[in-house]
Amino acid sequence: MLSRRRAKGASAMIRIVPACVFPGQGSQSVGMLSAWRGERVFVETIDEASDVLDLDLWHLSQHADPAELARTVNTQPLVVAASIAIYRTWQAQSPVAVPWAIGHSVGEISALVAAGALALPDALHIARQRALAMMAAVAPGIGGMAAVIGLDDPTVERLCSACAGDGVLEPVNFNAPGQVVVAGHVPAIERLKVAAREAGAKMVFVLPVSGPFHSSLMQPAAAALARCLDDIRIAAPSLRVLHGNSLEVATEASIKPALVAQLTAPVRWTAMVRHLEADGVTHIVESGPGEVLTNLCRRVAPALSVLPLHLPQGMEAAVLALS
């Protein structure tokens, strides 16, 4: 879009190309929806999602124990519902057309809802079944995930190969320069913690998740999700949605295979953001709870303006910036 702005008394045409990004698991926190309690569009969307899931999302988000909120089967549908509630609220307040929508992990489901490729009830069903399948794929305590801070991607890939032993250890989230998440068997992760520090990592910390998501150990979950998707209707996306592993623009035919493949494939977030930048995107808005992707996008592409929408004042700032 072109935005008309005054510059030193003259009329100037400034090209603004926005994209919307949707977060995944890990962006949730107790109390995260409280600022929107009086916003009609937001409340209606959360109520709709609660009815679909037969789960009180308001209560879950406001009053649940943090461990209960962090359970994958609760977190993934809640993050999708909250992300779409924020997106619908923003769309009701802003006339801006967004050509791009991308999501991190389960956030790709939110992006597909924003693009009209998935109906919200179907998306919530997919998110819940996806979460259940991921939790069931690997027994508790067998696998996990860890974030490696301060090493480049090739070094982390090499360390994963060296530390895997007779198990599995793979880089699964390329989140930003110097930030890679790995997943695999717990003993391999323990070996990596030592090896990465010896290689110069600033920090290696185990993530509070229930399994080795996006690794090859999730193959049983991928098979279960494929069955779940059999009866789901997919429409042609009205926005460009970038698949998180292949970096291909979603089509009606590509969506189901991509959602299945995503469970056992890395999320290439750094490459996704750089793809947007190369396509001429100038502004990114994050539609979801928290600012996880806002911070990552700023690290990946410092020249872009990145605006979180999770609080009303942030949404007001985004509306003004893009008008």
Summary of the structure (lengths in Angstrom):
residues: 323
radius of gyration: 19.5
end to end distance: 9.8
largest distance: 68.5
contacts: 1162
relative contact order: 0.17
helix: 47%
strand: 19%
